Structure formats: C-alpha cells, structure tokens
Amino acid sequence: MDVVTGVIKANFPTRISFAVTSKIDSRTILGEQGAEQLLGMGDMLYMASGGKIIRVHGPFVSDNEVQDIVDHLKMQGDPNYMEEITKEDENSSTESHDETEDEENDRYNQAIIQRDQKVSTSYIQRQLRIGYNRAANIVERMEKEGIVSAPNYSGKREILVE
C-alpha cells in the first residue's frame, strides 16, 4: 500500500529527506535510494523540481539549545503586546447576539434548506459562506428543533418541515 500517492508526489516537486531507516522509505520520499545512508543531525538530500538530488547539510539545533534561547529571551523582560493586534474584535462570536437577530438567522437558514431541499453541514457552509463549526452547530440545532432528521446510516438527513 502506498503511503504517499503519485498525486501527492506530483504536488510536491521539491522534496527534502532526512535520514530514514530503509531504502524503501528513501524511494517513497525521493523516488530513489540514498537517504538511508545519511548521518543525521542536519544531513539531508534535497531534490529540486528538476529531479536532481543534492546532498546538503542544514544546521542542527537540539531541543536543549532551543530551550536555552527561549529562556534567554524570556529573561529579557515582560512581553510588550501591540493592543491593536491583541484586542478582541467587537463582532466576536463569543459575544451574545440579539434574540431577534438569532430568530432572523434561523428563519433564513430554514428558508435555504426548504427552498433547495438539501441539508448538510458542507451545504450550509457553502450557502452561508461560514466555517465548518458554525455550520455544524446550525445543522445540530435544526435537528434539536425538529426541522431536520438525525442522519441515517449513510449520513443523509431529511427535511421534516414544509
């Protein structure tokens, strides 16, 4: 079984391989062997989009070195945050909404599924141009309110209101 399919490989024309344990792993990454002979600690094979493989050495930074740098930076003083970046957006989803606004949104969402006779999280996402979590919450709420059915064995829902 291929772990990395041809389609995936085609979308990554430039590849880097660090030390691997077998020739098979090297062939999976680069299309030829060689990465199993690397020394580790930053030693790598670089394959540009032309297919030519070059052995290069990148800097190796151990976990301890990274931690030392982080500790050093922390000792330089307290952070100085930019307020315009860290302040919460006024239209944040964590704030409560008017009940009338929620009711309007509910009616709009209901109208969409009744008009098109379709309901799914991805469909709601596309129609309302919202994120997955919000769309999933809308569909779950419609289920609780008896507007749509629970998903059947294949994941499809029925619209229960006319």
CNS distance restraints for C-alpha pairs under 8 A (distance, minus, plus):
assign (resid   3 and name CA) (resid  28 and name CA) 7.97 0.50 0.50
assign (resid   4 and name CA) (resid   8 and name CA) 6.25 0.50 0.50
assign (resid   4 and name CA) (resid   9 and name CA) 6.77 0.50 0.50
assign (resid   4 and name CA) (resid  28 and name CA) 6.85 0.50 0.50
assign (resid   4 and name CA) (resid  29 and name CA) 7.89 0.50 0.50
assign (resid   5 and name CA) (resid   9 and name CA) 6.32 0.50 0.50
assign (resid   6 and name CA) (resid  10 and name CA) 6.01 0.50 0.50
assign (resid   7 and name CA) (resid  11 and name CA) 6.54 0.50 0.50
assign (resid   8 and name CA) (resid  12 and name CA) 6.71 0.50 0.50
assign (resid   9 and name CA) (resid  13 and name CA) 6.83 0.50 0.50
assign (resid  13 and name CA) (resid  48 and name CA) 6.84 0.50 0.50
assign (resid  13 and name CA) (resid  49 and name CA) 4.64 0.50 0.50
assign (resid  13 and name CA) (resid  50 and name CA) 7.97 0.50 0.50
assign (resid  14 and name CA) (resid  46 and name CA) 7.61 0.50 0.50
assign (resid  14 and name CA) (resid  47 and name CA) 5.57 0.50 0.50
assign (resid  14 and name CA) (resid  48 and name CA) 4.60 0.50 0.50
assign (resid  14 and name CA) (resid  49 and name CA) 4.88 0.50 0.50
assign (resid  15 and name CA) (resid  29 and name CA) 7.37 0.50 0.50
assign (resid  15 and name CA) (resid  30 and name CA) 6.78 0.50 0.50
assign (resid  15 and name CA) (resid  46 and name CA) 5.99 0.50 0.50
assign (resid  15 and name CA) (resid  47 and name CA) 5.14 0.50 0.50
assign (resid  15 and name CA) (resid  48 and name CA) 6.67 0.50 0.50
assign (resid  16 and name CA) (resid  29 and name CA) 7.91 0.50 0.50
assign (resid  16 and name CA) (resid  30 and name CA) 7.74 0.50 0.50
assign (resid  16 and name CA) (resid  44 and name CA) 6.73 0.50 0.50
assign (resid  16 and name CA) (resid  45 and name CA) 5.69 0.50 0.50
assign (resid  16 and name CA) (resid  46 and name CA) 4.66 0.50 0.50
assign (resid  16 and name CA) (resid  47 and name CA) 6.29 0.50 0.50
assign (resid  17 and name CA) (resid  26 and name CA) 7.45 0.50 0.50
assign (resid  17 and name CA) (resid  29 and name CA) 6.69 0.50 0.50
assign (resid  17 and name CA) (resid  30 and name CA) 7.21 0.50 0.50
assign (resid  17 and name CA) (resid  35 and name CA) 6.38 0.50 0.50
assign (resid  17 and name CA) (resid  44 and name CA) 5.56 0.50 0.50
assign (resid  17 and name CA) (resid  45 and name CA) 5.27 0.50 0.50
assign (resid  17 and name CA) (resid  46 and name CA) 6.71 0.50 0.50
assign (resid  18 and name CA) (resid  35 and name CA) 6.50 0.50 0.50
assign (resid  18 and name CA) (resid  38 and name CA) 7.07 0.50 0.50
assign (resid  18 and name CA) (resid  40 and name CA) 6.79 0.50 0.50
assign (resid  18 and name CA) (resid  42 and name CA) 7.36 0.50 0.50
assign (resid  18 and name CA) (resid  43 and name CA) 6.44 0.50 0.50
assign (resid  18 and name CA) (resid  44 and name CA) 4.57 0.50 0.50
assign (resid  18 and name CA) (resid  45 and name CA) 6.62 0.50 0.50
assign (resid  19 and name CA) (resid  35 and name CA) 5.38 0.50 0.50
assign (resid  19 and name CA) (resid  36 and name CA) 5.63 0.50 0.50
assign (resid  19 and name CA) (resid  37 and name CA) 6.96 0.50 0.50
assign (resid  19 and name CA) (resid  38 and name CA) 4.96 0.50 0.50
assign (resid  19 and name CA) (resid  39 and name CA) 6.60 0.50 0.50
assign (resid  19 and name CA) (resid  40 and name CA) 5.47 0.50 0.50
assign (resid  19 and name CA) (resid  43 and name CA) 7.28 0.50 0.50
assign (resid  19 and name CA) (resid  44 and name CA) 6.75 0.50 0.50
assign (resid  20 and name CA) (resid  25 and name CA) 6.33 0.50 0.50
assign (resid  20 and name CA) (resid  26 and name CA) 6.53 0.50 0.50
assign (resid  20 and name CA) (resid  35 and name CA) 5.82 0.50 0.50
assign (resid  20 and name CA) (resid  36 and name CA) 4.78 0.50 0.50
assign (resid  20 and name CA) (resid  37 and name CA) 7.90 0.50 0.50
assign (resid  20 and name CA) (resid  38 and name CA) 7.66 0.50 0.50
assign (resid  21 and name CA) (resid  25 and name CA) 6.99 0.50 0.50
assign (resid  21 and name CA) (resid  36 and name CA) 5.40 0.50 0.50
assign (resid  22 and name CA) (resid  26 and name CA) 6.54 0.50 0.50
assign (resid  22 and name CA) (resid  36 and name CA) 5.33 0.50 0.50
assign (resid  23 and name CA) (resid  27 and name CA) 6.15 0.50 0.50
assign (resid  23 and name CA) (resid  32 and name CA) 7.84 0.50 0.50
assign (resid  23 and name CA) (resid  33 and name CA) 5.12 0.50 0.50
assign (resid  23 and name CA) (resid  34 and name CA) 6.94 0.50 0.50
assign (resid  23 and name CA) (resid  35 and name CA) 7.28 0.50 0.50
assign (resid  23 and name CA) (resid  36 and name CA) 5.82 0.50 0.50
assign (resid  24 and name CA) (resid  28 and name CA) 6.15 0.50 0.50
assign (resid  24 and name CA) (resid  33 and name CA) 7.30 0.50 0.50
assign (resid  25 and name CA) (resid  29 and name CA) 6.40 0.50 0.50
assign (resid  25 and name CA) (resid  36 and name CA) 7.83 0.50 0.50
assign (resid  26 and name CA) (resid  30 and name CA) 5.88 0.50 0.50
assign (resid  26 and name CA) (resid  31 and name CA) 7.01 0.50 0.50
assign (resid  26 and name CA) (resid  32 and name CA) 6.20 0.50 0.50
assign (resid  26 and name CA) (resid  33 and name CA) 5.02 0.50 0.50
assign (resid  26 and name CA) (resid  34 and name CA) 6.39 0.50 0.50
assign (resid  26 and name CA) (resid  35 and name CA) 5.17 0.50 0.50
assign (resid  26 and name CA) (resid  36 and name CA) 6.36 0.50 0.50
assign (resid  27 and name CA) (resid  31 and name CA) 4.18 0.50 0.50
assign (resid  27 and name CA) (resid  32 and name CA) 4.28 0.50 0.50
assign (resid  27 and name CA) (resid  33 and name CA) 5.25 0.50 0.50
assign (resid  28 and name CA) (resid  32 and name CA) 7.71 0.50 0.50
assign (resid  30 and name CA) (resid  47 and name CA) 7.14 0.50 0.50
assign (resid  34 and name CA) (resid  38 and name CA) 7.33 0.50 0.50
assign (resid  35 and name CA) (resid  44 and name CA) 7.27 0.50 0.50
assign (resid  35 and name CA) (resid  45 and name CA) 6.59 0.50 0.50
assign (resid  38 and name CA) (resid  43 and name CA) 6.04 0.50 0.50
assign (resid  38 and name CA) (resid  44 and name CA) 6.60 0.50 0.50
assign (resid  39 and name CA) (resid  43 and name CA) 5.85 0.50 0.50
assign (resid  40 and name CA) (resid  44 and name CA) 7.51 0.50 0.50
assign (resid  41 and name CA) (resid  59 and name CA) 7.83 0.50 0.50
assign (resid  41 and name CA) (resid  60 and name CA) 5.41 0.50 0.50
assign (resid  42 and name CA) (resid  57 and name CA) 5.39 0.50 0.50
assign (resid  42 and name CA) (resid  58 and name CA) 4.71 0.50 0.50
assign (resid  42 and name CA) (resid  59 and name CA) 5.62 0.50 0.50
assign (resid  42 and name CA) (resid  60 and name CA) 4.92 0.50 0.50
assign (resid  43 and name CA) (resid  55 and name CA) 7.53 0.50 0.50
assign (resid  43 and name CA) (resid  56 and name CA) 6.27 0.50 0.50
assign (resid  43 and name CA) (resid  57 and name CA) 4.59 0.50 0.50
assign (resid  43 and name CA) (resid  58 and name CA) 6.43 0.50 0.50
assign (resid  44 and name CA) (resid  55 and name CA) 5.91 0.50 0.50
assign (resid  44 and name CA) (resid  56 and name CA) 5.53 0.50 0.50
assign (resid  44 and name CA) (resid  57 and name CA) 5.97 0.50 0.50
assign (resid  44 and name CA) (resid  58 and name CA) 7.41 0.50 0.50
assign (resid  45 and name CA) (resid  53 and name CA) 6.39 0.50 0.50
assign (resid  45 and name CA) (resid  54 and name CA) 5.66 0.50 0.50
assign (resid  45 and name CA) (resid  55 and name CA) 4.52 0.50 0.50
assign (resid  45 and name CA) (resid  56 and name CA) 6.04 0.50 0.50
assign (resid  46 and name CA) (resid  53 and name CA) 5.53 0.50 0.50
assign (resid  46 and name CA) (resid  54 and name CA) 5.18 0.50 0.50
assign (resid  46 and name CA) (resid  55 and name CA) 6.16 0.50 0.50
assign (resid  46 and name CA) (resid  56 and name CA) 6.74 0.50 0.50
assign (resid  47 and name CA) (resid  51 and name CA) 5.73 0.50 0.50
assign (resid  47 and name CA) (resid  52 and name CA) 5.63 0.50 0.50
assign (resid  47 and name CA) (resid  53 and name CA) 4.39 0.50 0.50
assign (resid  47 and name CA) (resid  54 and name CA) 6.36 0.50 0.50
assign (resid  48 and name CA) (resid  52 and name CA) 6.18 0.50 0.50
assign (resid  48 and name CA) (resid  53 and name CA) 6.95 0.50 0.50
assign (resid  61 and name CA) (resid  65 and name CA) 6.17 0.50 0.50
assign (resid  61 and name CA) (resid  66 and name CA) 6.79 0.50 0.50
assign (resid  62 and name CA) (resid  66 and name CA) 6.43 0.50 0.50
assign (resid  63 and name CA) (resid  67 and name CA) 6.18 0.50 0.50
assign (resid  64 and name CA) (resid  68 and name CA) 6.14 0.50 0.50
assign (resid  65 and name CA) (resid  69 and name CA) 6.34 0.50 0.50
assign (resid  66 and name CA) (resid  70 and name CA) 6.26 0.50 0.50
assign (resid  67 and name CA) (resid  71 and name CA) 6.07 0.50 0.50
assign (resid  68 and name CA) (resid  72 and name CA) 6.12 0.50 0.50
assign (resid  69 and name CA) (resid  73 and name CA) 6.20 0.50 0.50
assign (resid  70 and name CA) (resid  74 and name CA) 6.16 0.50 0.50
assign (resid  71 and name CA) (resid  75 and name CA) 6.34 0.50 0.50
assign (resid  72 and name CA) (resid  76 and name CA) 6.74 0.50 0.50
assign (resid  73 and name CA) (resid  77 and name CA) 7.83 0.50 0.50
assign (resid  74 and name CA) (resid  78 and name CA) 7.35 0.50 0.50
assign (resid  81 and name CA) (resid  85 and name CA) 7.90 0.50 0.50
assign (resid  81 and name CA) (resid  86 and name CA) 7.10 0.50 0.50
assign (resid  82 and name CA) (resid  86 and name CA) 6.40 0.50 0.50
assign (resid  83 and name CA) (resid  87 and name CA) 5.61 0.50 0.50
assign (resid  88 and name CA) (resid  92 and name CA) 7.00 0.50 0.50
assign (resid  91 and name CA) (resid  95 and name CA) 7.42 0.50 0.50
assign (resid  97 and name CA) (resid 101 and name CA) 6.76 0.50 0.50
assign (resid  97 and name CA) (resid 102 and name CA) 6.88 0.50 0.50
assign (resid  98 and name CA) (resid 102 and name CA) 6.42 0.50 0.50
assign (resid  99 and name CA) (resid 103 and name CA) 6.09 0.50 0.50
assign (resid 100 and name CA) (resid 104 and name CA) 6.09 0.50 0.50
assign (resid 101 and name CA) (resid 105 and name CA) 6.18 0.50 0.50
assign (resid 102 and name CA) (resid 106 and name CA) 6.10 0.50 0.50
assign (resid 103 and name CA) (resid 107 and name CA) 6.22 0.50 0.50
assign (resid 104 and name CA) (resid 108 and name CA) 6.18 0.50 0.50
assign (resid 105 and name CA) (resid 109 and name CA) 6.06 0.50 0.50
assign (resid 106 and name CA) (resid 110 and name CA) 6.07 0.50 0.50
assign (resid 107 and name CA) (resid 111 and name CA) 6.04 0.50 0.50
assign (resid 108 and name CA) (resid 112 and name CA) 6.35 0.50 0.50
assign (resid 109 and name CA) (resid 113 and name CA) 6.63 0.50 0.50
assign (resid 109 and name CA) (resid 124 and name CA) 7.96 0.50 0.50
assign (resid 110 and name CA) (resid 114 and name CA) 6.10 0.50 0.50
assign (resid 110 and name CA) (resid 147 and name CA) 7.79 0.50 0.50
assign (resid 111 and name CA) (resid 115 and name CA) 5.86 0.50 0.50
assign (resid 112 and name CA) (resid 116 and name CA) 6.15 0.50 0.50
assign (resid 112 and name CA) (resid 117 and name CA) 7.99 0.50 0.50
assign (resid 113 and name CA) (resid 117 and name CA) 5.20 0.50 0.50
assign (resid 113 and name CA) (resid 118 and name CA) 5.29 0.50 0.50
assign (resid 113 and name CA) (resid 119 and name CA) 5.74 0.50 0.50
assign (resid 113 and name CA) (resid 159 and name CA) 7.58 0.50 0.50
assign (resid 114 and name CA) (resid 118 and name CA) 7.43 0.50 0.50
assign (resid 114 and name CA) (resid 159 and name CA) 7.38 0.50 0.50
assign (resid 114 and name CA) (resid 161 and name CA) 7.73 0.50 0.50
assign (resid 114 and name CA) (resid 162 and name CA) 6.71 0.50 0.50
assign (resid 117 and name CA) (resid 159 and name CA) 6.99 0.50 0.50
assign (resid 118 and name CA) (resid 123 and name CA) 7.47 0.50 0.50
assign (resid 118 and name CA) (resid 159 and name CA) 7.61 0.50 0.50
assign (resid 119 and name CA) (resid 123 and name CA) 6.35 0.50 0.50
assign (resid 119 and name CA) (resid 124 and name CA) 6.98 0.50 0.50
assign (resid 119 and name CA) (resid 139 and name CA) 7.69 0.50 0.50
assign (resid 119 and name CA) (resid 148 and name CA) 7.88 0.50 0.50
assign (resid 119 and name CA) (resid 157 and name CA) 6.59 0.50 0.50
assign (resid 119 and name CA) (resid 158 and name CA) 7.53 0.50 0.50
assign (resid 119 and name CA) (resid 159 and name CA) 7.31 0.50 0.50
assign (resid 120 and name CA) (resid 124 and name CA) 6.22 0.50 0.50
assign (resid 120 and name CA) (resid 139 and name CA) 7.00 0.50 0.50
assign (resid 120 and name CA) (resid 156 and name CA) 7.56 0.50 0.50
assign (resid 120 and name CA) (resid 157 and name CA) 7.31 0.50 0.50
assign (resid 121 and name CA) (resid 125 and name CA) 6.12 0.50 0.50
assign (resid 121 and name CA) (resid 132 and name CA) 6.96 0.50 0.50
assign (resid 121 and name CA) (resid 135 and name CA) 5.33 0.50 0.50
assign (resid 121 and name CA) (resid 136 and name CA) 5.20 0.50 0.50
assign (resid 121 and name CA) (resid 139 and name CA) 6.34 0.50 0.50
assign (resid 122 and name CA) (resid 126 and name CA) 6.24 0.50 0.50
assign (resid 122 and name CA) (resid 132 and name CA) 7.17 0.50 0.50
assign (resid 122 and name CA) (resid 135 and name CA) 7.36 0.50 0.50
assign (resid 123 and name CA) (resid 127 and name CA) 6.13 0.50 0.50
assign (resid 124 and name CA) (resid 128 and name CA) 5.87 0.50 0.50
assign (resid 124 and name CA) (resid 129 and name CA) 7.79 0.50 0.50
assign (resid 124 and name CA) (resid 130 and name CA) 7.83 0.50 0.50
assign (resid 124 and name CA) (resid 135 and name CA) 5.72 0.50 0.50
assign (resid 124 and name CA) (resid 139 and name CA) 7.99 0.50 0.50
assign (resid 125 and name CA) (resid 129 and name CA) 5.33 0.50 0.50
assign (resid 125 and name CA) (resid 130 and name CA) 5.01 0.50 0.50
assign (resid 125 and name CA) (resid 131 and name CA) 6.05 0.50 0.50
assign (resid 125 and name CA) (resid 132 and name CA) 6.27 0.50 0.50
assign (resid 125 and name CA) (resid 135 and name CA) 5.44 0.50 0.50
assign (resid 126 and name CA) (resid 130 and name CA) 7.09 0.50 0.50
assign (resid 130 and name CA) (resid 134 and name CA) 6.65 0.50 0.50
assign (resid 130 and name CA) (resid 135 and name CA) 6.61 0.50 0.50
assign (resid 131 and name CA) (resid 135 and name CA) 6.27 0.50 0.50
assign (resid 132 and name CA) (resid 136 and name CA) 6.00 0.50 0.50
assign (resid 133 and name CA) (resid 137 and name CA) 6.16 0.50 0.50
assign (resid 134 and name CA) (resid 138 and name CA) 6.30 0.50 0.50
assign (resid 135 and name CA) (resid 139 and name CA) 6.34 0.50 0.50
assign (resid 136 and name CA) (resid 140 and name CA) 6.11 0.50 0.50
assign (resid 137 and name CA) (resid 141 and name CA) 6.00 0.50 0.50
assign (resid 138 and name CA) (resid 142 and name CA) 6.17 0.50 0.50
assign (resid 139 and name CA) (resid 143 and name CA) 6.26 0.50 0.50
assign (resid 139 and name CA) (resid 148 and name CA) 7.84 0.50 0.50
assign (resid 140 and name CA) (resid 144 and name CA) 6.31 0.50 0.50
assign (resid 141 and name CA) (resid 145 and name CA) 6.17 0.50 0.50
assign (resid 142 and name CA) (resid 146 and name CA) 6.19 0.50 0.50
assign (resid 142 and name CA) (resid 147 and name CA) 5.03 0.50 0.50
assign (resid 142 and name CA) (resid 148 and name CA) 5.77 0.50 0.50
assign (resid 143 and name CA) (resid 147 and name CA) 5.76 0.50 0.50
assign (resid 143 and name CA) (resid 148 and name CA) 4.86 0.50 0.50
assign (resid 143 and name CA) (resid 149 and name CA) 5.72 0.50 0.50
assign (resid 143 and name CA) (resid 150 and name CA) 6.26 0.50 0.50
assign (resid 146 and name CA) (resid 160 and name CA) 6.83 0.50 0.50
assign (resid 146 and name CA) (resid 161 and name CA) 7.91 0.50 0.50
assign (resid 147 and name CA) (resid 159 and name CA) 6.23 0.50 0.50
assign (resid 147 and name CA) (resid 160 and name CA) 5.27 0.50 0.50
assign (resid 147 and name CA) (resid 161 and name CA) 5.60 0.50 0.50
assign (resid 148 and name CA) (resid 157 and name CA) 6.42 0.50 0.50
assign (resid 148 and name CA) (resid 158 and name CA) 5.58 0.50 0.50
assign (resid 148 and name CA) (resid 159 and name CA) 4.48 0.50 0.50
assign (resid 148 and name CA) (resid 160 and name CA) 5.13 0.50 0.50
assign (resid 148 and name CA) (resid 161 and name CA) 7.43 0.50 0.50
assign (resid 149 and name CA) (resid 157 and name CA) 5.34 0.50 0.50
assign (resid 149 and name CA) (resid 158 and name CA) 5.20 0.50 0.50
assign (resid 149 and name CA) (resid 159 and name CA) 6.44 0.50 0.50
assign (resid 149 and name CA) (resid 160 and name CA) 6.52 0.50 0.50
assign (resid 150 and name CA) (resid 157 and name CA) 5.97 0.50 0.50
assign (resid 150 and name CA) (resid 158 and name CA) 7.79 0.50 0.50
assign (resid 151 and name CA) (resid 155 and name CA) 4.67 0.50 0.50
assign (resid 151 and name CA) (resid 156 and name CA) 5.03 0.50 0.50
assign (resid 151 and name CA) (resid 157 and name CA) 4.68 0.50 0.50
assign (resid 151 and name CA) (resid 158 and name CA) 7.83 0.50 0.50
assign (resid 152 and name CA) (resid 156 and name CA) 5.49 0.50 0.50
assign (resid 152 and name CA) (resid 157 and name CA) 6.40 0.50 0.50
